[in-house]
Amino acid sequence: QVQLVESGGGFVQAGGSLKLSCAASGRIFSVGPMAWYRQSPGTQRDLVARITRGGDTEYAHSVLGRFTISRDNAKNTIYLQMNGLEPEDTAVYYCYAEITTIVGNWGNYDYWGQGTQVTVSS
């Protein structure tokens, strides 16, 4: 089966930096768009940044200029470099991927990581 494994979350003071990683593994034929979402208690899961297989990116306005999404297609991995972190960035960050799987019926499916906690203190 396909799974997304996230790492890199933690505690940081305002103004600090963190780098998140998300690696896809399993019965994968190809990985299409990947993205980072985040969710705070009582809120919807919102898009933070998105990247296509070709490297085109899209960012939420609130993180534009502070966060950078990138990917390594050979490793089926994406990264989120977060600089200038603010308390408002505190959330659980989730990795998303659209993956063509070779298990069962071939096709594109949505996969989500388990989430990694990012806490930014004042």
C-alpha positions in Angstrom: 0.0 0.0 0.0 1.0 3.6 -0.4 1.8 5.8 2.6 3.1 9.3 3.2 5.5 9.7 6.1 6.0 13.2 7.5 8.8 14.5 9.6 10.4 17.7 10.8 7.8 19.2 13.0 8.6 20.6 16.5 8.7 23.6 18.8 10.3 26.9 17.7 10.3 30.5 18.9 8.7 33.2 16.7 11.1 34.2 13.9 12.7 30.7 13.8 12.8 28.1 11.0 11.7 24.5 10.5 11.9 22.2 7.5 9.3 19.6 7.0 9.7 16.5 4.8 7.2 14.1 3.3 8.2 10.8 1.6 5.8 8.7 -0.4 6.4 4.9 -0.5 4.7 1.7 -1.6 3.2 0.5 -4.8 3.7 3.7 -6.8 3.7 4.1 -10.5 4.0 7.9 -10.5 3.4 10.8 -8.1 1.6 13.9 -9.5 0.8 17.1 -7.5 1.8 17.2 -3.9 1.0 19.7 -1.3 1.1 20.8 2.3 -2.0 21.6 4.3 -2.5 22.7 7.9 -5.2 22.6 10.4 -5.8 24.1 13.8 -8.4 22.9 16.3 -11.9 23.7 15.2 -10.8 24.9 11.7 -10.9 23.4 8.2 -7.8 22.0 6.7 -6.3 24.8 4.5 -3.8 24.7 1.7 -0.4 26.0 2.6 1.6 25.2 -0.6 1.2 23.1 -3.7 3.7 21.8 -6.2 3.3 20.0 -9.5 5.5 17.3 -10.7 7.1 19.8 -13.0 7.9 22.2 -10.2 5.2 24.8 -10.5 4.2 26.2 -7.1 1.2 27.8 -5.4 1.2 29.4 -2.0 -1.4 30.6 0.5 -1.2 34.4 0.8 -0.4 34.1 4.5 2.9 32.2 3.9 4.0 33.8 0.6 7.6 35.0 0.9 8.2 33.0 4.1 7.7 29.3 3.1 9.2 27.5 0.2 7.9 24.1 -1.2 10.2 21.9 -3.2 10.3 18.3 -4.3 12.7 15.5 -5.3 11.0 13.3 -7.8 13.7 10.6 -7.6 12.8 10.2 -3.9 9.1 10.8 -4.2 9.6 13.4 -1.5 8.5 17.0 -0.9 9.8 19.6 1.5 8.5 22.7 3.2 11.1 25.2 4.3 9.5 27.5 6.8 11.2 30.7 7.7 10.1 33.7 9.8 7.6 31.5 11.7 4.8 33.2 13.6 2.5 32.0 16.4 -0.3 32.0 13.8 1.5 29.2 11.9 0.9 26.8 14.8 -1.0 23.9 13.4 -0.8 20.2 12.4 0.7 20.1 9.0 -0.5 17.4 6.6 1.2 16.1 3.4 -1.0 15.4 0.4 -0.2 13.5 -2.8 -2.0 12.5 -5.9 -0.6 9.1 -6.8 -1.0 6.6 -9.6 -0.9 3.3 -7.9 -0.1 -0.2 -9.3 -2.2 -1.9 -6.6 -5.7 -3.0 -7.6 -7.3 -0.8 -10.3 -4.8 1.5 -11.8 -5.7 5.1 -11.4 -5.0 8.3 -9.5 -5.8 8.4 -5.8 -5.5 10.9 -3.0 -3.3 10.1 -0.1 -2.7 12.0 3.2 0.0 11.8 5.8 -0.7 11.4 9.5 0.3 15.0 10.2 3.2 16.6 12.1 2.8 19.2 14.8 4.4 22.6 14.4 4.2 24.9 17.5 5.5 28.5 17.4 5.8 30.3 20.7 5.9 34.1 21.2 
